[in-house]
Amino acid sequence: MAKLENLEKDISAIKARNKQVELDKQWETSCTRRVLIIAFTYIALGLYMQAIHIPNPWLNAIVPTTGFYLSTLTMPFFRKLWEKYIRS
């Protein structure tokens, strides 16, 4: 009977881990996460550009923030390529 209890315990642990992995995956692909990354990137760049006295820091912060956002959008594409050709 101890073996059966150990199996049940292992299955429960695997289910709990799978639930956490699914939650992590949802967070990684969520729009909320992307919006927060964009907002924090924009604020950090704007403050930095303002601190080093760049003209129009908040306007100029849009370009690198947009570039960063576009780079995050291309990651799923490159991951699929990696899965198809590199990871065998």
PyMOL Python script that loads the backbone (N, CA, C, O; Angstrom):
from pymol import cmd

cmd.read_pdbstr("""\
ATOM      1  N   MET A   1       0.808  -1.204   0.000  1.00  0.00           N
ATOM      2  CA  MET A   1       0.000   0.000   0.000  1.00  0.00           C
ATOM      3  C   MET A   1       0.850   1.267   0.000  1.00  0.00           C
ATOM      4  O   MET A   1       0.430   2.302  -0.518  1.00  0.00           O
ATOM      5  N   ALA A   2       2.031   1.183   0.576  1.00  0.00           N
ATOM      6  CA  ALA A   2       2.899   2.358   0.622  1.00  0.00           C
ATOM      7  C   ALA A   2       3.279   2.791  -0.787  1.00  0.00           C
ATOM      8  O   ALA A   2       3.430   3.981  -1.063  1.00  0.00           O
ATOM      9  N   LYS A   3       3.433   1.804  -1.681  1.00  0.00           N
ATOM     10  CA  LYS A   3       3.771   2.123  -3.065  1.00  0.00           C
ATOM     11  C   LYS A   3       2.652   2.920  -3.733  1.00  0.00           C
ATOM     12  O   LYS A   3       2.912   3.880  -4.458  1.00  0.00           O
ATOM     13  N   LEU A   4       1.427   2.520  -3.486  1.00  0.00           N
ATOM     14  CA  LEU A   4       0.278   3.207  -4.064  1.00  0.00           C
ATOM     15  C   LEU A   4       0.177   4.634  -3.532  1.00  0.00           C
ATOM     16  O   LEU A   4      -0.124   5.560  -4.285  1.00  0.00           O
ATOM     17  N   GLU A   5       0.423   4.807  -2.258  1.00  0.00           N
ATOM     18  CA  GLU A   5       0.391   6.146  -1.666  1.00  0.00           C
ATOM     19  C   GLU A   5       1.489   7.030  -2.248  1.00  0.00           C
ATOM     20  O   GLU A   5       1.277   8.219  -2.487  1.00  0.00           O
ATOM     21  N   ASN A   6       2.664   6.442  -2.474  1.00  0.00           N
ATOM     22  CA  ASN A   6       3.760   7.198  -3.086  1.00  0.00           C
ATOM     23  C   ASN A   6       3.408   7.621  -4.508  1.00  0.00           C
ATOM     24  O   ASN A   6       3.708   8.740  -4.923  1.00  0.00           O
ATOM     25  N   LEU A   7       2.768   6.717  -5.253  1.00  0.00           N
ATOM     26  CA  LEU A   7       2.355   7.055  -6.619  1.00  0.00           C
ATOM     27  C   LEU A   7       1.330   8.184  -6.617  1.00  0.00           C
ATOM     28  O   LEU A   7       1.414   9.106  -7.429  1.00  0.00           O
ATOM     29  N   GLU A   8       0.369   8.110  -5.711  1.00  0.00           N
ATOM     30  CA  GLU A   8      -0.638   9.166  -5.610  1.00  0.00           C
ATOM     31  C   GLU A   8       0.006  10.498  -5.238  1.00  0.00           C
ATOM     32  O   GLU A   8      -0.375  11.549  -5.753  1.00  0.00           O
ATOM     33  N   LYS A   9       0.975  10.441  -4.346  1.00  0.00           N
ATOM     34  CA  LYS A   9       1.693  11.646  -3.937  1.00  0.00           C
ATOM     35  C   LYS A   9       2.474  12.227  -5.118  1.00  0.00           C
ATOM     36  O   LYS A   9       2.473  13.439  -5.337  1.00  0.00           O
ATOM     37  N   ASP A  10       3.138  11.355  -5.872  1.00  0.00           N
ATOM     38  CA  ASP A  10       3.891  11.800  -7.051  1.00  0.00           C
ATOM     39  C   ASP A  10       2.972  12.411  -8.102  1.00  0.00           C
ATOM     40  O   ASP A  10       3.302  13.436  -8.699  1.00  0.00           O
ATOM     41  N   ILE A  11       1.832  11.790  -8.325  1.00  0.00           N
ATOM     42  CA  ILE A  11       0.873  12.308  -9.309  1.00  0.00           C
ATOM     43  C   ILE A  11       0.355  13.672  -8.874  1.00  0.00           C
ATOM     44  O   ILE A  11       0.213  14.575  -9.698  1.00  0.00           O
ATOM     45  N   SER A  12       0.074  13.826  -7.595  1.00  0.00           N
ATOM     46  CA  SER A  12      -0.382  15.125  -7.087  1.00  0.00           C
ATOM     47  C   SER A  12       0.687  16.193  -7.275  1.00  0.00           C
ATOM     48  O   SER A  12       0.380  17.331  -7.631  1.00  0.00           O
ATOM     49  N   ALA A  13       1.943  15.824  -7.036  1.00  0.00           N
ATOM     50  CA  ALA A  13       3.044  16.781  -7.221  1.00  0.00           C
ATOM     51  C   ALA A  13       3.183  17.168  -8.688  1.00  0.00           C
ATOM     52  O   ALA A  13       3.413  18.335  -9.004  1.00  0.00           O
ATOM     53  N   ILE A  14       3.046  16.203  -9.576  1.00  0.00           N
ATOM     54  CA  ILE A  14       3.139  16.479 -11.018  1.00  0.00           C
ATOM     55  C   ILE A  14       1.994  17.381 -11.462  1.00  0.00           C
ATOM     56  O   ILE A  14       2.204  18.308 -12.244  1.00  0.00           O
ATOM     57  N   LYS A  15       0.794  17.119 -10.974  1.00  0.00           N
ATOM     58  CA  LYS A  15      -0.354  17.959 -11.328  1.00  0.00           C
ATOM     59  C   LYS A  15      -0.161  19.391 -10.831  1.00  0.00           C
ATOM     60  O   LYS A  15      -0.480  20.344 -11.541  1.00  0.00           O
ATOM     61  N   ALA A  16       0.354  19.540  -9.626  1.00  0.00           N
ATOM     62  CA  ALA A  16       0.598  20.886  -9.085  1.00  0.00           C
ATOM     63  C   ALA A  16       1.653  21.606  -9.911  1.00  0.00           C
ATOM     64  O   ALA A  16       1.519  22.797 -10.191  1.00  0.00           O
ATOM     65  N   ARG A  17       2.703  20.887 -10.303  1.00  0.00           N
ATOM     66  CA  ARG A  17       3.757  21.485 -11.127  1.00  0.00           C
ATOM     67  C   ARG A  17       3.206  21.883 -12.489  1.00  0.00           C
ATOM     68  O   ARG A  17       3.500  22.970 -12.985  1.00  0.00           O
ATOM     69  N   ASN A  18       2.412  21.011 -13.094  1.00  0.00           N
ATOM     70  CA  ASN A  18       1.821  21.324 -14.401  1.00  0.00           C
ATOM     71  C   ASN A  18       0.922  22.551 -14.330  1.00  0.00           C
ATOM     72  O   ASN A  18       0.902  23.367 -15.252  1.00  0.00           O
ATOM     73  N   LYS A  19       0.186  22.678 -13.246  1.00  0.00           N
ATOM     74  CA  LYS A  19      -0.679  23.844 -13.067  1.00  0.00           C
ATOM     75  C   LYS A  19       0.154  25.126 -13.016  1.00  0.00           C
ATOM     76  O   LYS A  19      -0.211  26.136 -13.617  1.00  0.00           O
ATOM     77  N   GLN A  20       1.280  25.074 -12.291  1.00  0.00           N
ATOM     78  CA  GLN A  20       2.165  26.237 -12.189  1.00  0.00           C
ATOM     79  C   GLN A  20       2.798  26.559 -13.538  1.00  0.00           C
ATOM     80  O   GLN A  20       2.922  27.729 -13.900  1.00  0.00           O
ATOM     81  N   VAL A  21       3.200  25.534 -14.282  1.00  0.00           N
ATOM     82  CA  VAL A  21       3.797  25.741 -15.604  1.00  0.00           C
ATOM     83  C   VAL A  21       2.777  26.386 -16.544  1.00  0.00           C
ATOM     84  O   VAL A  21       3.123  27.294 -17.300  1.00  0.00           O
ATOM     85  N   GLU A  22       1.534  25.929 -16.503  1.00  0.00           N
ATOM     86  CA  GLU A  22       0.482  26.515 -17.338  1.00  0.00           C
ATOM     87  C   GLU A  22       0.245  27.976 -16.972  1.00  0.00           C
ATOM     88  O   GLU A  22       0.057  28.815 -17.853  1.00  0.00           O
ATOM     89  N   LEU A  23       0.254  28.280 -15.693  1.00  0.00           N
ATOM     90  CA  LEU A  23       0.070  29.658 -15.236  1.00  0.00           C
ATOM     91  C   LEU A  23       1.228  30.539 -15.700  1.00  0.00           C
ATOM     92  O   LEU A  23       1.016  31.665 -16.149  1.00  0.00           O
ATOM     93  N   ASP A  24       2.454  30.022 -15.589  1.00  0.00           N
ATOM     94  CA  ASP A  24       3.630  30.765 -16.056  1.00  0.00           C
ATOM     95  C   ASP A  24       3.545  31.027 -17.554  1.00  0.00           C
ATOM     96  O   ASP A  24       3.877  32.121 -18.010  1.00  0.00           O
ATOM     97  N   LYS A  25       3.110  30.047 -18.312  1.00  0.00           N
ATOM     98  CA  LYS A  25       2.986  30.198 -19.770  1.00  0.00           C
ATOM     99  C   LYS A  25       1.937  31.267 -20.103  1.00  0.00           C
ATOM    100  O   LYS A  25       2.151  32.091 -20.992  1.00  0.00           O
ATOM    101  N   GLN A  26       0.819  31.250 -19.399  1.00  0.00           N
ATOM    102  CA  GLN A  26      -0.212  32.264 -19.631  1.00  0.00           C
ATOM    103  C   GLN A  26       0.325  33.659 -19.338  1.00  0.00           C
ATOM    104  O   GLN A  26       0.035  34.598 -20.079  1.00  0.00           O
ATOM    105  N   TRP A  27       1.097  33.808 -18.276  1.00  0.00           N
ATOM    106  CA  TRP A  27       1.671  35.109 -17.936  1.00  0.00           C
ATOM    107  C   TRP A  27       2.650  35.552 -19.012  1.00  0.00           C
ATOM    108  O   TRP A  27       2.625  36.710 -19.430  1.00  0.00           O
ATOM    109  N   GLU A  28       3.513  34.647 -19.467  1.00  0.00           N
ATOM    110  CA  GLU A  28       4.524  34.993 -20.470  1.00  0.00           C
ATOM    111  C   GLU A  28       3.902  35.475 -21.774  1.00  0.00           C
ATOM    112  O   GLU A  28       4.496  36.293 -22.476  1.00  0.00           O
ATOM    113  N   THR A  29       2.726  34.982 -22.102  1.00  0.00           N
ATOM    114  CA  THR A  29       2.092  35.348 -23.372  1.00  0.00           C
ATOM    115  C   THR A  29       0.956  36.362 -23.205  1.00  0.00           C
ATOM    116  O   THR A  29       0.268  36.679 -24.175  1.00  0.00           O
ATOM    117  N   SER A  30       0.756  36.864 -22.006  1.00  0.00           N
ATOM    118  CA  SER A  30      -0.387  37.746 -21.759  1.00  0.00           C
ATOM    119  C   SER A  30      -0.151  39.166 -22.272  1.00  0.00           C
ATOM    120  O   SER A  30       0.979  39.651 -22.329  1.00  0.00           O
ATOM    121  N   CYS A  31      -1.240  39.804 -22.638  1.00  0.00           N
ATOM    122  CA  CYS A  31      -1.191  41.210 -23.062  1.00  0.00           C
ATOM    123  C   CYS A  31      -0.835  42.113 -21.878  1.00  0.00           C
ATOM    124  O   CYS A  31      -0.167  43.132 -22.053  1.00  0.00           O
ATOM    125  N   THR A  32      -1.272  41.748 -20.697  1.00  0.00           N
ATOM    126  CA  THR A  32      -0.959  42.535 -19.500  1.00  0.00           C
ATOM    127  C   THR A  32       0.548  42.644 -19.313  1.00  0.00           C
ATOM    128  O   THR A  32       1.068  43.725 -19.035  1.00  0.00           O
ATOM    129  N   ARG A  33       1.246  41.526 -19.466  1.00  0.00           N
ATOM    130  CA  ARG A  33       2.707  41.531 -19.319  1.00  0.00           C
ATOM    131  C   ARG A  33       3.350  42.422 -20.373  1.00  0.00           C
ATOM    132  O   ARG A  33       4.260  43.193 -20.067  1.00  0.00           O
ATOM    133  N   ARG A  34       2.883  42.320 -21.605  1.00  0.00           N
ATOM    134  CA  ARG A  34       3.457  43.138 -22.680  1.00  0.00           C
ATOM    135  C   ARG A  34       3.229  44.626 -22.434  1.00  0.00           C
ATOM    136  O   ARG A  34       4.134  45.436 -22.637  1.00  0.00           O
ATOM    137  N   VAL A  35       2.035  44.984 -22.002  1.00  0.00           N
ATOM    138  CA  VAL A  35       1.734  46.393 -21.728  1.00  0.00           C
ATOM    139  C   VAL A  35       2.608  46.907 -20.583  1.00  0.00           C
ATOM    140  O   VAL A  35       3.126  48.022 -20.648  1.00  0.00           O
ATOM    141  N   LEU A  36       2.772  46.099 -19.544  1.00  0.00           N
ATOM    142  CA  LEU A  36       3.624  46.512 -18.426  1.00  0.00           C
ATOM    143  C   LEU A  36       5.078  46.681 -18.864  1.00  0.00           C
ATOM    144  O   LEU A  36       5.743  47.630 -18.450  1.00  0.00           O
ATOM    145  N   ILE A  37       5.568  45.775 -19.688  1.00  0.00           N
ATOM    146  CA  ILE A  37       6.945  45.890 -20.184  1.00  0.00           C
ATOM    147  C   ILE A  37       7.101  47.159 -21.009  1.00  0.00           C
ATOM    148  O   ILE A  37       8.089  47.878 -20.864  1.00  0.00           O
ATOM    149  N   ILE A  38       6.134  47.436 -21.870  1.00  0.00           N
ATOM    150  CA  ILE A  38       6.190  48.653 -22.690  1.00  0.00           C
ATOM    151  C   ILE A  38       6.175  49.894 -21.793  1.00  0.00           C
ATOM    152  O   ILE A  38       6.971  50.814 -21.985  1.00  0.00           O
ATOM    153  N   ALA A  39       5.274  49.915 -20.823  1.00  0.00           N
ATOM    154  CA  ALA A  39       5.151  51.084 -19.944  1.00  0.00           C
ATOM    155  C   ALA A  39       6.429  51.306 -19.136  1.00  0.00           C
ATOM    156  O   ALA A  39       6.930  52.428 -19.060  1.00  0.00           O
ATOM    157  N   PHE A  40       6.954  50.244 -18.534  1.00  0.00           N
ATOM    158  CA  PHE A  40       8.172  50.388 -17.733  1.00  0.00           C
ATOM    159  C   PHE A  40       9.367  50.777 -18.593  1.00  0.00           C
ATOM    160  O   PHE A  40      10.204  51.575 -18.171  1.00  0.00           O
ATOM    161  N   THR A  41       9.450  50.220 -19.793  1.00  0.00           N
ATOM    162  CA  THR A  41      10.547  50.571 -20.702  1.00  0.00           C
ATOM    163  C   THR A  41      10.453  52.037 -21.093  1.00  0.00           C
ATOM    164  O   THR A  41      11.455  52.751 -21.070  1.00  0.00           O
ATOM    165  N   TYR A  42       9.254  52.492 -21.452  1.00  0.00           N
ATOM    166  CA  TYR A  42       9.054  53.881 -21.855  1.00  0.00           C
ATOM    167  C   TYR A  42       9.405  54.838 -20.713  1.00  0.00           C
ATOM    168  O   TYR A  42      10.097  55.834 -20.925  1.00  0.00           O
ATOM    169  N   ILE A  43       8.932  54.537 -19.519  1.00  0.00           N
ATOM    170  CA  ILE A  43       9.204  55.404 -18.367  1.00  0.00           C
ATOM    171  C   ILE A  43      10.699  55.439 -18.057  1.00  0.00           C
ATOM    172  O   ILE A  43      11.265  56.507 -17.823  1.00  0.00           O
ATOM    173  N   ALA A  44      11.332  54.274 -18.058  1.00  0.00           N
ATOM    174  CA  ALA A  44      12.771  54.226 -17.758  1.00  0.00           C
ATOM    175  C   ALA A  44      13.573  54.997 -18.798  1.00  0.00           C
ATOM    176  O   ALA A  44      14.477  55.755 -18.446  1.00  0.00           O
ATOM    177  N   LEU A  45      13.252  54.812 -20.070  1.00  0.00           N
ATOM    178  CA  LEU A  45      13.974  55.530 -21.123  1.00  0.00           C
ATOM    179  C   LEU A  45      13.703  57.028 -21.063  1.00  0.00           C
ATOM    180  O   LEU A  45      14.617  57.835 -21.234  1.00  0.00           O
ATOM    181  N   GLY A  46      12.454  57.397 -20.823  1.00  0.00           N
ATOM    182  CA  GLY A  46      12.116  58.816 -20.720  1.00  0.00           C
ATOM    183  C   GLY A  46      12.856  59.495 -19.588  1.00  0.00           C
ATOM    184  O   GLY A  46      13.391  60.591 -19.756  1.00  0.00           O
ATOM    185  N   LEU A  47      12.889  58.845 -18.430  1.00  0.00           N
ATOM    186  CA  LEU A  47      13.606  59.412 -17.285  1.00  0.00           C
ATOM    187  C   LEU A  47      15.107  59.499 -17.555  1.00  0.00           C
ATOM    188  O   LEU A  47      15.748  60.493 -17.213  1.00  0.00           O
ATOM    189  N   TYR A  48      15.658  58.463 -18.166  1.00  0.00           N
ATOM    190  CA  TYR A  48      17.088  58.474 -18.478  1.00  0.00           C
ATOM    191  C   TYR A  48      17.415  59.587 -19.471  1.00  0.00           C
ATOM    192  O   TYR A  48      18.373  60.335 -19.277  1.00  0.00           O
ATOM    193  N   MET A  49      16.624  59.696 -20.525  1.00  0.00           N
ATOM    194  CA  MET A  49      16.882  60.734 -21.531  1.00  0.00           C
ATOM    195  C   MET A  49      16.708  62.129 -20.944  1.00  0.00           C
ATOM    196  O   MET A  49      17.424  63.059 -21.315  1.00  0.00           O
ATOM    197  N   GLN A  50      15.767  62.269 -20.039  1.00  0.00           N
ATOM    198  CA  GLN A  50      15.577  63.557 -19.374  1.00  0.00           C
ATOM    199  C   GLN A  50      16.778  63.869 -18.475  1.00  0.00           C
ATOM    200  O   GLN A  50      17.216  65.016 -18.394  1.00  0.00           O
ATOM    201  N   ALA A  51      17.300  62.854 -17.811  1.00  0.00           N
ATOM    202  CA  ALA A  51      18.435  63.055 -16.905  1.00  0.00           C
ATOM    203  C   ALA A  51      19.703  63.460 -17.652  1.00  0.00           C
ATOM    204  O   ALA A  51      20.526  64.207 -17.124  1.00  0.00           O
ATOM    205  N   ILE A  52      19.859  62.965 -18.882  1.00  0.00           N
ATOM    206  CA  ILE A  52      21.068  63.324 -19.639  1.00  0.00           C
ATOM    207  C   ILE A  52      20.800  64.474 -20.612  1.00  0.00           C
ATOM    208  O   ILE A  52      21.600  64.753 -21.505  1.00  0.00           O
ATOM    209  N   HIS A  53      19.665  65.126 -20.419  1.00  0.00           N
ATOM    210  CA  HIS A  53      19.306  66.357 -21.135  1.00  0.00           C
ATOM    211  C   HIS A  53      19.207  66.183 -22.656  1.00  0.00           C
ATOM    212  O   HIS A  53      19.725  66.995 -23.423  1.00  0.00           O
ATOM    213  N   ILE A  54      18.542  65.125 -23.065  1.00  0.00           N
ATOM    214  CA  ILE A  54      18.246  64.930 -24.489  1.00  0.00           C
ATOM    215  C   ILE A  54      17.008  65.772 -24.795  1.00  0.00           C
ATOM    216  O   ILE A  54      16.066  65.775 -24.002  1.00  0.00           O
ATOM    217  N   PRO A  55      16.984  66.484 -25.919  1.00  0.00           N
ATOM    218  CA  PRO A  55      15.781  67.250 -26.263  1.00  0.00           C
ATOM    219  C   PRO A  55      14.583  66.317 -26.488  1.00  0.00           C
ATOM    220  O   PRO A  55      14.731  65.239 -27.064  1.00  0.00           O
ATOM    221  N   ASN A  56      13.432  66.726 -26.043  1.00  0.00           N
ATOM    222  CA  ASN A  56      12.190  65.949 -26.175  1.00  0.00           C
ATOM    223  C   ASN A  56      12.360  64.496 -25.706  1.00  0.00           C
ATOM    224  O   ASN A  56      12.154  63.570 -26.491  1.00  0.00           O
ATOM    225  N   PRO A  57      12.729  64.291 -24.459  1.00  0.00           N
ATOM    226  CA  PRO A  57      13.035  62.926 -24.009  1.00  0.00           C
ATOM    227  C   PRO A  57      11.846  61.974 -24.101  1.00  0.00           C
ATOM    228  O   PRO A  57      12.011  60.799 -24.429  1.00  0.00           O
ATOM    229  N   TRP A  58      10.648  62.482 -23.812  1.00  0.00           N
ATOM    230  CA  TRP A  58       9.482  61.593 -23.811  1.00  0.00           C
ATOM    231  C   TRP A  58       9.067  61.231 -25.227  1.00  0.00           C
ATOM    232  O   TRP A  58       8.563  60.132 -25.462  1.00  0.00           O
ATOM    233  N   LEU A  59       9.269  62.126 -26.159  1.00  0.00           N
ATOM    234  CA  LEU A  59       8.994  61.808 -27.558  1.00  0.00           C
ATOM    235  C   LEU A  59      10.056  60.847 -28.094  1.00  0.00           C
ATOM    236  O   LEU A  59       9.734  59.886 -28.793  1.00  0.00           O
ATOM    237  N   ASN A  60      11.312  61.109 -27.765  1.00  0.00           N
ATOM    238  CA  ASN A  60      12.404  60.254 -28.232  1.00  0.00           C
ATOM    239  C   ASN A  60      12.390  58.866 -27.594  1.00  0.00           C
ATOM    240  O   ASN A  60      12.977  57.935 -28.146  1.00  0.00           O
ATOM    241  N   ALA A  61      11.746  58.711 -26.467  1.00  0.00           N
ATOM    242  CA  ALA A  61      11.673  57.400 -25.812  1.00  0.00           C
ATOM    243  C   ALA A  61      10.729  56.451 -26.540  1.00  0.00           C
ATOM    244  O   ALA A  61      10.757  55.243 -26.307  1.00  0.00           O
ATOM    245  N   ILE A  62       9.894  56.996 -27.422  1.00  0.00           N
ATOM    246  CA  ILE A  62       8.943  56.153 -28.151  1.00  0.00           C
ATOM    247  C   ILE A  62       9.658  55.196 -29.098  1.00  0.00           C
ATOM    248  O   ILE A  62       9.268  54.034 -29.214  1.00  0.00           O
ATOM    249  N   VAL A  63      10.699  55.671 -29.776  1.00  0.00           N
ATOM    250  CA  VAL A  63      11.367  54.848 -30.791  1.00  0.00           C
ATOM    251  C   VAL A  63      11.999  53.590 -30.185  1.00  0.00           C
ATOM    252  O   VAL A  63      11.697  52.494 -30.657  1.00  0.00           O
ATOM    253  N   PRO A  64      12.861  53.688 -29.162  1.00  0.00           N
ATOM    254  CA  PRO A  64      13.429  52.452 -28.617  1.00  0.00           C
ATOM    255  C   PRO A  64      12.390  51.552 -27.951  1.00  0.00           C
ATOM    256  O   PRO A  64      12.517  50.327 -27.971  1.00  0.00           O
ATOM    257  N   THR A  65      11.373  52.159 -27.366  1.00  0.00           N
ATOM    258  CA  THR A  65      10.313  51.359 -26.755  1.00  0.00           C
ATOM    259  C   THR A  65       9.572  50.565 -27.813  1.00  0.00           C
ATOM    260  O   THR A  65       9.278  49.386 -27.616  1.00  0.00           O
ATOM    261  N   THR A  66       9.269  51.202 -28.931  1.00  0.00           N
ATOM    262  CA  THR A  66       8.597  50.508 -30.033  1.00  0.00           C
ATOM    263  C   THR A  66       9.486  49.399 -30.586  1.00  0.00           C
ATOM    264  O   THR A  66       9.003  48.305 -30.878  1.00  0.00           O
ATOM    265  N   GLY A  67      10.771  49.672 -30.730  1.00  0.00           N
ATOM    266  CA  GLY A  67      11.702  48.648 -31.199  1.00  0.00           C
ATOM    267  C   GLY A  67      11.747  47.453 -30.268  1.00  0.00           C
ATOM    268  O   GLY A  67      11.768  46.305 -30.714  1.00  0.00           O
ATOM    269  N   PHE A  68      11.762  47.725 -28.980  1.00  0.00           N
ATOM    270  CA  PHE A  68      11.768  46.640 -28.000  1.00  0.00           C
ATOM    271  C   PHE A  68      10.482  45.829 -28.095  1.00  0.00           C
ATOM    272  O   PHE A  68      10.512  44.599 -28.053  1.00  0.00           O
ATOM    273  N   TYR A  69       9.358  46.517 -28.223  1.00  0.00           N
ATOM    274  CA  TYR A  69       8.074  45.827 -28.338  1.00  0.00           C
ATOM    275  C   TYR A  69       8.037  44.953 -29.589  1.00  0.00           C
ATOM    276  O   TYR A  69       7.597  43.805 -29.532  1.00  0.00           O
ATOM    277  N   LEU A  70       8.492  45.485 -30.705  1.00  0.00           N
ATOM    278  CA  LEU A  70       8.508  44.698 -31.942  1.00  0.00           C
ATOM    279  C   LEU A  70       9.420  43.482 -31.812  1.00  0.00           C
ATOM    280  O   LEU A  70       9.125  42.420 -32.360  1.00  0.00           O
ATOM    281  N   SER A  71      10.520  43.634 -31.092  1.00  0.00           N
ATOM    282  CA  SER A  71      11.411  42.486 -30.908  1.00  0.00           C
ATOM    283  C   SER A  71      10.739  41.390 -30.085  1.00  0.00           C
ATOM    284  O   SER A  71      10.990  40.206 -30.309  1.00  0.00           O
ATOM    285  N   THR A  72       9.886  41.776 -29.134  1.00  0.00           N
ATOM    286  CA  THR A  72       9.183  40.755 -28.357  1.00  0.00           C
ATOM    287  C   THR A  72       8.117  40.063 -29.191  1.00  0.00           C
ATOM    288  O   THR A  72       7.794  38.902 -28.940  1.00  0.00           O
ATOM    289  N   LEU A  73       7.567  40.761 -30.182  1.00  0.00           N
ATOM    290  CA  LEU A  73       6.563  40.139 -31.043  1.00  0.00           C
ATOM    291  C   LEU A  73       7.177  39.091 -31.964  1.00  0.00           C
ATOM    292  O   LEU A  73       6.502  38.134 -32.344  1.00  0.00           O
ATOM    293  N   THR A  74       8.443  39.256 -32.328  1.00  0.00           N
ATOM    294  CA  THR A  74       9.079  38.315 -33.248  1.00  0.00           C
ATOM    295  C   THR A  74       9.580  37.059 -32.542  1.00  0.00           C
ATOM    296  O   THR A  74       9.927  36.084 -33.210  1.00  0.00           O
ATOM    297  N   MET A  75       9.626  37.057 -31.230  1.00  0.00           N
ATOM    298  CA  MET A  75      10.150  35.898 -30.514  1.00  0.00           C
ATOM    299  C   MET A  75       9.377  34.604 -30.792  1.00  0.00           C
ATOM    300  O   MET A  75      10.017  33.572 -30.992  1.00  0.00           O
ATOM    301  N   PRO A  76       8.048  34.601 -30.817  1.00  0.00           N
ATOM    302  CA  PRO A  76       7.352  33.348 -31.130  1.00  0.00           C
ATOM    303  C   PRO A  76       7.726  32.801 -32.513  1.00  0.00           C
ATOM    304  O   PRO A  76       7.835  31.588 -32.691  1.00  0.00           O
ATOM    305  N   PHE A  77       7.921  33.682 -33.478  1.00  0.00           N
ATOM    306  CA  PHE A  77       8.318  33.261 -34.823  1.00  0.00           C
ATOM    307  C   PHE A  77       9.675  32.565 -34.783  1.00  0.00           C
ATOM    308  O   PHE A  77       9.843  31.484 -35.348  1.00  0.00           O
ATOM    309  N   PHE A  78      10.640  33.190 -34.114  1.00  0.00           N
ATOM    310  CA  PHE A  78      11.976  32.604 -34.042  1.00  0.00           C
ATOM    311  C   PHE A  78      11.998  31.341 -33.186  1.00  0.00           C
ATOM    312  O   PHE A  78      12.800  30.439 -33.430  1.00  0.00           O
ATOM    313  N   ARG A  79      11.130  31.275 -32.196  1.00  0.00           N
ATOM    314  CA  ARG A  79      11.056  30.049 -31.399  1.00  0.00           C
ATOM    315  C   ARG A  79      10.571  28.888 -32.252  1.00  0.00           C
ATOM    316  O   ARG A  79      11.093  27.778 -32.147  1.00  0.00           O
ATOM    317  N   LYS A  80       9.577  29.137 -33.097  1.00  0.00           N
ATOM    318  CA  LYS A  80       9.092  28.069 -33.978  1.00  0.00           C
ATOM    319  C   LYS A  80      10.182  27.613 -34.940  1.00  0.00           C
ATOM    320  O   LYS A  80      10.320  26.419 -35.205  1.00  0.00           O
ATOM    321  N   LEU A  81      10.955  28.563 -35.462  1.00  0.00           N
ATOM    322  CA  LEU A  81      12.082  28.184 -36.320  1.00  0.00           C
ATOM    323  C   LEU A  81      13.091  27.340 -35.545  1.00  0.00           C
ATOM    324  O   LEU A  81      13.583  26.328 -36.043  1.00  0.00           O
ATOM    325  N   TRP A  82      13.385  27.766 -34.339  1.00  0.00           N
ATOM    326  CA  TRP A  82      14.331  27.034 -33.507  1.00  0.00           C
ATOM    327  C   TRP A  82      13.834  25.618 -33.244  1.00  0.00           C
ATOM    328  O   TRP A  82      14.594  24.655 -33.351  1.00  0.00           O
ATOM    329  N   GLU A  83      12.536  25.496 -32.895  1.00  0.00           N
ATOM    330  CA  GLU A  83      11.970  24.179 -32.622  1.00  0.00           C
ATOM    331  C   GLU A  83      12.020  23.288 -33.856  1.00  0.00           C
ATOM    332  O   GLU A  83      12.248  22.083 -33.752  1.00  0.00           O
ATOM    333  N   LYS A  84      11.807  23.884 -35.018  1.00  0.00           N
ATOM    334  CA  LYS A  84      11.743  23.099 -36.250  1.00  0.00           C
ATOM    335  C   LYS A  84      13.125  22.671 -36.740  1.00  0.00           C
ATOM    336  O   LYS A  84      13.308  21.521 -37.140  1.00  0.00           O
ATOM    337  N   TYR A  85      14.098  23.581 -36.712  1.00  0.00           N
ATOM    338  CA  TYR A  85      15.382  23.305 -37.352  1.00  0.00           C
ATOM    339  C   TYR A  85      16.537  23.025 -36.390  1.00  0.00           C
ATOM    340  O   TYR A  85      17.413  22.220 -36.705  1.00  0.00           O
ATOM    341  N   ILE A  86      16.555  23.658 -35.255  1.00  0.00           N
ATOM    342  CA  ILE A  86      17.704  23.533 -34.359  1.00  0.00           C
ATOM    343  C   ILE A  86      17.509  22.396 -33.363  1.00  0.00           C
ATOM    344  O   ILE A  86      18.341  21.495 -33.257  1.00  0.00           O
ATOM    345  N   ARG A  87      16.412  22.453 -32.644  1.00  0.00           N
ATOM    346  CA  ARG A  87      16.143  21.443 -31.613  1.00  0.00           C
ATOM    347  C   ARG A  87      15.621  20.177 -32.275  1.00  0.00           C
ATOM    348  O   ARG A  87      14.505  20.154 -32.793  1.00  0.00           O
ATOM    349  N   SER A  88      16.397  19.170 -32.258  1.00  0.00           N
ATOM    350  CA  SER A  88      15.969  17.916 -32.912  1.00  0.00           C
ATOM    351  C   SER A  88      15.917  16.780 -31.933  1.00  0.00           C
ATOM    352  O   SER A  88      15.578  15.657 -32.309  1.00  0.00           O
TER     353      SER A  88
END
""", "prot")
cmd.dss("prot")
cmd.show_as("cartoon", "prot")
cmd.util.cbc("prot")
cmd.orient("prot")
